[in-house]
Amino acid sequence: MGQLISTFWAILRLRLGPQAVPASGFLYWSVIGLHLVTGIMLAGLSMSLGQALLSAFVGTAMVIAVPDTILLLRGLSHRRTQTVTALAGAEVIIGLAALPVTAWFLMSTGEGQAIPALISLFLVGWNVAVAAHVLSHALEVPKGLGVVAALIYMAISIIIGNVISG
């Protein structure tokens, strides 16, 4: 367990790629489950339970579908388990870090929201950087193309999230 945490921490620091994650179906589904729970907790801070469940489900579906599609198009489907596990695991950790920041933002008003808003912006940027890092490794493309893939992934997620939240 300690080695796994170290691996995810190294991915979050852009030191290791998804290839460092074990290609384990059990780990894949465990991390997907944690991704869903984390999504429900985050969305539940600002949405009704029904919306939070739908938002989290769609977010988790996105973390599976977008990398799967991109890997399929590149003929690299065999990297699916490790790539999705790495992306979802990183999003779980960043999401858990975002929970208190989001609660702080929602409980604050006016100028009191500035610091949690800046921290949230940092977390979003970090999430994009990690996704770009993971995708560039998985797709064997330069970092710039990894950034493009990560931004497309994030944009799709935001658009769908906005449609769901009304």
Summary of the structure (lengths in Angstrom):
residues: 166
radius of gyration: 15.7
end to end distance: 39.7
largest distance: 49.4
contacts: 526
relative contact order: 0.15
helix: 86%
strand: 0%
